[in-house]
Each structure stands twice: as structure tokens, then as C-alpha cells.
């Protein structure tokens, strides 16, 4: 699957999503885009999954019509060491991904 990592997540997280094409918002040149515009841009560019650490995103956007499967990584911080324990759960969620759904992944 094509996965987009939100800009607040460390780019070092990308290689842990083995078997998927993972890009960051910075790599795409989309850093600084507001969430609504970012989600539209991601969908039009062929991304299927959006991974974020923004716990409020699902309350600020109509994700069910976004066309993307959204994963919210719930961690104490956005440091790599806090996020890595959530990767297995995120990979499991991606395996059953359906557009417009949101999955919160905790350790």
C-alpha cells in the first residue's frame, strides 16, 4: 500500500513499514498544508493510508469521506522510541484497511 506519514512523525519511522511504499509529507513537498488540503492531495496522488500522531484529526475532519484509511498513533510523544511499539499494531490495521475508516493504535 502507499502510505503517507504526517509531518509531525519522524521520517525514521518509514522503513519500519516493511512491504509498503512509505513517503513523508516533507518528501512530497506538502509540509505545512492544512489537514483537509493534505488529505485531498494525498488521495489524488494515489496514497491509500495516512498515518498521523494528531489525536484530534478524526474530530476535525470528515475522515469517512476522505477516501483514505487513517491511522492515529497514540503515544506519549512523537519520538521514534515511543512510536516503534505501535508499528506492529499499525501494520495489522493496514492489512484490513478500508477507505474512510480511522484506527487508533496504542501499544
Secondary structure, 3 states (H helix, E strand, C coil): CEEEECCCCCHHHHHHCCCCEEEEHHHHCCCCCCHHHHHHHHHHCCCCEEEECCCCHHHHCCHHHCCCEEEEECCCCCCHHHHHHHHHHHHHHHHCCCCCCEEEECC
